[in-house]
Amino acid sequence: MEEPVDHETLEVDVRGHPTLVHRGGSGPDLLFLHGEAGTSDWSEIHDRLATGFTVTAPVHPGFGGATVPDWVDDVTDLSFHNLDLMRELGVERPWLMGVSLGGWLATDLALHRPGEFRGLVTVGPLGLRPRSPMPDLFIMAPAEALALLAENIDLSEVDALTGDADRATSIWQDLAGQARLMWKRPYDHRFERRAHHVECPSLVLWGDRDRLLPESHGRRHAELTGSEFALVSGAGHMATIDQPASVAELTAGFITRSEV
């Protein structure tokens, strides 16, 4: 893409918890919830979305190098934290978007507060019980985990010994934070009973090269939540890393159709 979009990083007090929030762009509000593996920084997907939306992208408690606070026990704790964050920032009825773990979080928000959001886009969302076991990311080195999550990335860059040690550490810290959320509850056993409460327009995007979960899993997630479903060509599980232009285009197209 051309020039990066101007953005700022704020520290917002959310009920006593300092929360970093990236904000940039112009247009309708879009709350963007990042996934695991060092994806909390402002990146190309944010730039592309910010050409048509005011993007608010918080860093989840326990991610981005921060320690997981003791009040975070599961994904729903992060959901209510984000509701409080929206109040602090004065963000009302945004579009909601989440990637992988952030997709689980975004869906959970839409389930609990169906009237709070204009629509929902998830990319490779977790949360639904898989029909076969997922690979265990939490026992892997950063490069091994990232190889299952993304396709178009140089894994030598995240080798702690020969590559970017800071980046490798960031990925490992995020996976540790994710493990805190998912170790005892790797999925939401209530999901299938509650999924129909996603009442806003919704879209599930799925990488056609996803090696973490099969396409059938994404289609089942979409069916349960009453969502449209689309494949992202040439992308792994975290399609926002592999194909940010395609994800942004599919998202913008869905939102345009939904607003008619």
Secondary structure, DSSP 8 states (H G I E B T S, - for coil): --S---EEEEEEEETTEEEEEEEEE-SSEEEEE--SSS--S--HHHHHHTTTSEEEEE--TT-TT----TT--SHHHHHHHHHHHHHHHT--S-EEEEETHHHHHHHHHHHH-TTS-SEEEEES---S--SS----GGGS-HHHHHHHH-SSS-GGGG-TTTS-HHHHHHHHHHHHHHHHHHSS-SS-TTHHHHGGG--S-EEEEEETT-SSS-HHHHHHHHHHHT-EEEEETT--S-HHHH-HHHHHHHHHHHHHHHH-
